[in-house]
Every structure is written in C-alpha cells, then in structure tokens.
Amino acid sequence: QLQLQESGPGLVKPSETLSLTCTVSGGSISSSSYYWGWIRQPPGKGLEWIGSIYYSGSTYYNPSLKSRVTISVDTSKNQFSLKLSSVTAADTAVYYCARHDAAARPDPNWFDPWGQGTLVTVSS
Amino acid sequence: DIQMTQSPSTLSASVGDRVTITCRASQSISSWLAWYQQKPGKAPKLLIYKASSLESGVPSRFSGSGSGTEFTLTISSLQPDDFATYYCQQYNSLWTFGQGTKVEIK
C-alpha cells in the first residue's frame, strides 16, 4: 500500500525558505503513471495546489507561486521536495504531499493518496 | 485560471437525508472533475474522479454527475461517518479546488 510522509521544520521565519520532503513508501516514485504533488491548506481554509513533479524532473507550478517555488525529485531515495522562498505569514498552512495520477491522460489528474500533512508556521 | 465555486458553503442535514452539493466551473472542464472528503485533522480522501467514477472502496451511496461547467456530488442516505467537508477539484487546465462544503449535523 502506497504511503507518503511529509517531513521538515514546523516553524520558519519570515523572509526565509520553507523546505519540506515527502518520502514515498510501498511503491516507486519512478512509475511512469504518476506525478507527485504538493498541496497546502491554511488553517480553517481550502486547498491550494502548489506544484507537481515527474520522476524525470518535469514540473508544473501554480502560476501564483511560481516565482517562489522549486520542486525537486530524488529517485534514489524515493523522495521529492518542496522549497518555497521569501515566506510570509500568509504561507502558514498544513502542507500535503500526494500522488498525482497521470495514468488516464498525459497530463496529471486527481490526487490520491495523500500524506497526513505537516503544519508549517511562519513566525519570528 | 479556472475558478471552482461550490454551493452551499455549509449544509445541515440529518442521518438518512439525501444530500446534494454543487460545484460550478468558470469555464467548461468536460468531465475532468474529482471530489474529495476531508475530516478534521485528516488529509483529503478521493471519492470520485472523472465526474462520476467511484473510487474503489468508496460506498455506493456516493455518486457524482455533470459535465461542462456544472457538477453535483450526491450522498443518497447520509451516514454518521459522512459528516465532513467536501471539495471538488478540476483537472482540465492545471489543478484548482472549490472552497469546500461542510456537511454538519442538523
């Protein structure tokens, strides 16, 4: 059974870079049928897609965050990572990683399964 | 950008009720729509994809319909485990979510 687990600091200072890693277990990140995505959810609010990556390194980014986001993949460790620079309090959220299905069409589709999420607070 | 608008934002219902949630897209997304259920403190769970295809293991009381710009999620007989927040998500052009519909106990 595929599982995803987010890890990284729970507290980041304003203007610094948020860094998170998602470790995939129970399956290979190098599968041709999937991308791997990051989604966030501010406390009490809705879901926002951040970006997605293929095992080859091909990426999609949310245009509203693109200037600050970098997603990378390490197939040897079965991990992918998120970096979000110049953070502010508005970036405080639960950050989820998820498998982004691409089996049905060339472009990715829905997200399943998801990691449990990790709360990142931006505060000095 | 494709905007997704759900209605209502909150829905009060009783066990056994038939519940319908609507999701509207700002432009046509064909059938490229998924629905998720999220419980407090938990990650979203996929319920339906391609507007009407039920994910494996999801109870048959959940169903989805629609195409183009208007979609619905229906719970035929609300169960205690169904009180949660539901999100739609389009995947026609990039990926965006609706703002969510909270189903609460009446």
Interface residues (C-beta under 8 A of the other chain):
Chain A: G37 G46 L47 E48 W49 S52 Y60 N62 P63 Y96 A98 D101 A104 D107 P108 N109 W110 F111 D112 P113 W114 G115 Q116 G117
Chain B: D1 W32 A34 Y36 K42 A43 P44 K45 L46 Y49 K50 E55 Y87 Q89 Y91 L94 W95 T96 F97 G98 Q99 G100
